[in-house]
Amino acid sequence: MEAEAEADAGEVAQAEPAGPPPPPAYEPREGDVVTPHQPLENPEAIAGFLDALAAIDAGEQRVVRVIHMGASMIGSDDLPAVMRERFQTRFGDGGAGLVLMSRYSDNYMHRWVKLEADGWNHCYIAYKCLPDGHYGLGGTAFWASQGASTTISTRKQQLGSEAARIELWYLARPGGGRVEITVDDAEPQLVDTRAEIMEDRFHSIEVERGPHKVKVRAVGHGTSRLYGVMLETDGPGVVWDQFSKLGVFTKRVLEWDADHLAAQVGHRDPELIVFTYGGNDLRRVANGKLDQAQYVKEYSAVIQHVRRGKPDASCLITAITDRGRSLTYEILPEHVEVIVEGQREVAKQNGCAFFNTYAAMGGGGSLKRWKHASPPLAAEDLKHLNHRGRVRVGGWMYDALITAYVERRTQLAAAPVAPGNQP
């Protein structure tokens, strides 16, 4: 009997091990299931960003950052504010993000904060006015010796109304001056921007999470060059930074010093970089100075220049809208399609997702139809969408991204577990 029992035990010991556990169940939230007006192309290129969002849904206390760079299409914080609002409502409020020192142009604003500034000189990258190429992540550097000041206040609204960490972005260099940074009614903190060598620095202040007012003031002893003030919560949530550059050609991004830009992007540590350029390049197509192959080469160089700071960041290129004019040039559908098809090719070559704004609008001639819609969705200048139009496009982009998120989560949940990955 004992021998039989031992034999049975041996048989049990040699039994096949249990298979891998089933993948975790995934049920998308009701609001996540939409039919996108225009789906993303190459959605697998933003898997890292989508997985970071999934980590928030899994309970991680983290901030997922997005850098959105572009020309006037993202100006006035219209389209980016739609994305910021939708993502923060869905995944949590990460705060206002990086705010520039001043409204150097009517095209720049940030709807999550009240920004008051006076006395700053500035240099905007469109004018190639800084030989050292240190423009800051926003593309505009600000400087003063003394007397200039900036006050940034969180607004009393549901989103962007809190911060838990505040950070002053500045350039340290020979001849640098001193600035004071004051949070609420606390004692001012003195930041000395003088250094033996030129390098980017960041002065960080931890605060109790809540509404805050930040004041930065130049107090002399040299000339201080500043870039902006960052306001974030401690998560979980999303931050959607936007840096619009009115009138720039896509290639103007190459005016940033490469190491400086890489350091700025690396410090911001984004999970996703969005590029919305190309509208101003249309006049170069219309006057015969730019063809599709040249544009693909230029834009690819731009993508690589920016992503050098974080090569594994996800990348999204959004196409230009339809247009009818650029400066004095008449823009025809074939001009627009040179740029759009070039942007699609750049996305493929550089591992980026692609959102075809032009196709979403209805293709050639759609801007005129949008201008005559009731109510109008485009401006009278035949160049730009109006606020209503940008809000509509922003909603379409969000729907495309959240659909990619649901598809990614669904695919991962359904994927079989490889034997080597068994717990």
C-alpha positions, 0 to 999 in steps of 0.5 A: 500500500505504501509503495502504491502511495509513493507511486501515486505521489510520483505521478502527481509530482510529474504532472504537467504544470498549470498553464499561464493565467488568463490575461487580466480582463479589460472593459473600456469605460463607456465614454472611451468607446467612440467611432472616430471621425478620422482614425490615427494612422500608425497608432502602434507608434504611440504605444508608449504613451498609451501604456503610460495612460494605462498605468494611470488607470492601473493606479500609478501615481504618475504624471504623463507629459505631452509636448505639443509644438507647432505654428498658428494652428495651435495658437491661442491655446485653442486646440491644445486646450481641448486635448488638455481638458479631455485628457485631464478629465479622463486620466487626471489633472497633472496641472498647467505645465510649462508656461512661458514668461510673457505673452510675447505674441497674441498667438501665445496664451495658456488658458489654464493660468492667468499670466501677467508680465512686464518689462521683459525683452524677448527673442523669438526663434522665428527671427533667428535672433540668438546666435547661441540657439538657447531659446528654451523649450517654448522657442522664446527666451526672455531677459532683463537686468532688473525691473521686469516681472511675471506673475502666474496664477492658477485659475479657479476652475476644475482643471489646472487649479492646483499645483504641487511643484513649481519650477523656474526654467532659466539659463545660467551663464557668465554675466547672469543676474539674479531673480527672485521667485515668490510663491503666494505669501512665502519669503522670496527665494533668490536664484543667481543665474551667474555661472562660469559656463553656459548651461540650463538650470531649473529651480524647483519648489515643492508646495502643498497641493492647491491653488498658487500664485508665482511671482518672478522678478529680475533684481539686477547684478547682471542680465538674467535669461529665463524661459518659463515657469512649470506648474504640476500636481503630484498626479495622477494625471496628464499635462499637455504643454503647448508651444505655438510659433506664429508664422514659422516654417517647419525647418525653423525648429533647427535653429535651436542649439541641438544640445540645449534642445535635447536638455530641455526635452530630456528634463521635461521627460514627455511620453508624447511629442506632437508636431503641428507644422506645415501651413507656412511652408505652403507658400514655398510650395506655391512659389516653386521653392519647395517640393515634397522630397525636400519637405520630407528631408526637412521635416525628418531632420526636425523630428530627429532634432527634437526627439534627440532629447528623449528618443523613446518618446512617442511621436504624433504628426498632425497634418495641416488643414486645407488652405486657400491663401498663404501671404499673397499666394493662392493655395490650391489643393495640389499645394496642400497635398504636397505637404500632407503626403510629405507629412504622412511619409515623414511619419512612416520614416520616423516611427510617428503616428499620423492624424490626417487633419486635411482628410478629416476636414473633407480634403481640397476646398473644405476650408471654404465650405467651413468658412461658409458653414453656419456657424462658420468654422474658419476665418475669413483669411482662408488660412486658419480655422476659427475657435469653433473649428479648432475645437472641432478638430481637437475633439476629432484628435482626442477621439482618434487617440482614445480609440487607439488607447482602447484598441491597445488595451484590448489587444494586450488583454487578448494576447496569449502569455508567452511561456517565458513570461509566466509568473 
